[in-house]
Amino acid sequence: MAAGTRRIEVDEVNDVTVAKFTDKKILDESNIQLIGNQLFSLVDEDRRMKIVLDFSNVEYLSSAALGKLITMDKKVKGISGKLRFCSIRSDILEVFKITRLDKLFQIKENREKALEGF
């Protein structure tokens, strides 16, 4: 992947992959496509089984981005992996609740809580 096009920063904590979004606003269709591809490659290419998505930088998230997150969840479950979200701002969390995605995703308060018990 070309330098400068990374939309997520990937860290390893023990055997858990932590992917932190670098963009404050995930609204633009081409960015969402890039983010989706980068997230999906963690599963499809790297076969990572334990993933935490860190939303601490994210201020805005479009509905198209939610679709990518649902696909990501399906991919992770498809390889019997686990996916957790953390550090979601309250206004974005409200969208997750309205769309009932808070029932689909495991959402934790912060990175430390997301890493517990993996």
N, C-alpha and C positions, 0 to 999 in steps of 0.2 A: 504494500500500500504506500502511496506517495506520501512523503513527509508533509506535514501541515494539513492533511485531510483527516487526521484522527479526531474523532468526536467523543471518544471515551478514553480515559486513562485506566490502564489495567494494572492492578497490583495483585501479588499473591500473599495471602496471609495463611500460613500453614498450608493446608491443601484446598483452601477456598479462594476462588477468583473474585476479586472486588473490581467492578467496572464502575468508574465514576464519570458521569457526564460532564463534559467541559463547557458546554453551551449553557447560557442563562435562559435562552429562549429556544425551545424546540418547536418551531412553527413552520419553517420553510420546507417544502416538499423534498427538495434535493438533499437537504441536511438530514431529514427524517430517513430518507432512503439510505444515506451513508451510515447513519447510526444503526439502522436495522441490519445492514450488511455486516457491520463490525460486530454487533452483538451476536448475530447468527453464526458468524465464523468461529466464535468461542465454542459453540456447540458442534457445528457441522465439521469444522476442520480440526479444532484443538481437542474436541471431545471432553470439554470441561463439564464436570458433573455437579459441582457446588458453586453457585454464582450468587453474589450479592450485587444488586444495582444501587449505587449511591446517588441520590438525587439532590445532594446538598447544594449544588450550584444552580439548580434549575428553578427558575422563577415562573416560566410559562411553558405549557405543554399543550400541543394541539390534539384534536381527536384522532388525527391520522397517526400521531405518535402512539396513542393508546393501542391502535391496531397492531403496531409493531411489537408492543409489550405483550399483547395477547399471543401473538405468533411465537415470540421468544419463550413464553411460558409453555406452550405446546411442545416446542422443540426440546426444552429441558426435560419435561415430563416424558417425552418420547424415548429418551435414553435413560429413564429412571433416575434423573438428577433432581436437584433441589434448587429453587430460585427464590430469593428473598429481596425485598426492596427496603431501603432505609433512607432516613433523613428527608422525608417529603414535606414540603411546606404545607401549612394548614389549608390554604386555598386550593392547592392541587389535590390534597388529600380529600377535600370536600367533593371534588369531581369524581374521584375514585369511589366515594361513598354513594353519590347520586347514581352512578352507572353500575353500582354494585360490584365493581371490580375489586373492592376491598375484601370481598368474599372469595374471589378467585386467587388473588395474590397474597403472599405472606408479607405483611408490611410491619417493619420494626421501627422503633423510635430513632435509633442511631446505629452507626456501624458496629459498635461493640455488641449491642443487643442482637443485631443481625448475625453476627459471627458465633454467638453462643449456641452451643448444642448442635452444631453442624456435625 
